[in-house]
Amino acid sequence: MPGNLALDWITNIKAAYTAYDTAKAKYDTDAAAWKTWTEYKPPAPGMFDGIFGTTEDPNKPAVVQ
């Protein structure tokens, strides 16, 4: 086996797994944010919302991009 062929091959495999783990972590984070955003149900309107306007819901999730 010439030179460091086996070591280079193992290094390449490790880099591929590291890249996959990074991409999977980002996907899981984004998927959780989308799930939270799509399942959000705003509270029912209050009795005086027509007079005073609706208040901002503090539990509303941020917009996902």
N, C-alpha and C positions, 0 to 999 in steps of 0.2 A: 504494500500500500504506500503510495508516494506521499512524502512529507507529512503535513498535518491534515490530510484529507478527512480523517475521522473526526478530529477536533473541529474543523470547519463545518462539517456536516451537523454535528451536535449543536454547535453555536447557532447555526441557521435554524434548526428545529426549535431551539429555545426562543429565538427572536420571533418566530411565527406564533408560538404559544403566548408569548408576552403581548404581542399585538392583538391577538384574539381576546385575551383576558381584558385588555384595555377597552376594546370595542364593545365587548359584552357588558362591562360595567357601565359604560356610557349609555348603551341601549336600555339596560335595566332602569337606570335613573330616569331617562326620557319616558320610558313606558309607564313608570309609576306616576310621573307628572301628568301625562296624558290621561291616565285612568282617573286620577283625582279630578282633573278639569272636566272630563266628559261626564262623570257621575255626580257633579255638583248640582244640587237643587237649591235654588234661592228660597229664602223664607217667604211665607205667605204675606201679602200686603197687610199693613196695619190699618187700623180704623181711621187714622188721621193722615194717611199718606197723600190723599187727594188735596188736602189743605196745606200741609207743611212740606210735602215732597218725600220721596223715599230716602232713607238713610243708607249709607254704604255698609254693606255686610262685611264685618271684620274677618269672617271665616271664608270669604270668597277666595278661591285659589288664583294665583297669578296666571296671566295668559301664557299659554304654551306656544312656542315658536318652533 
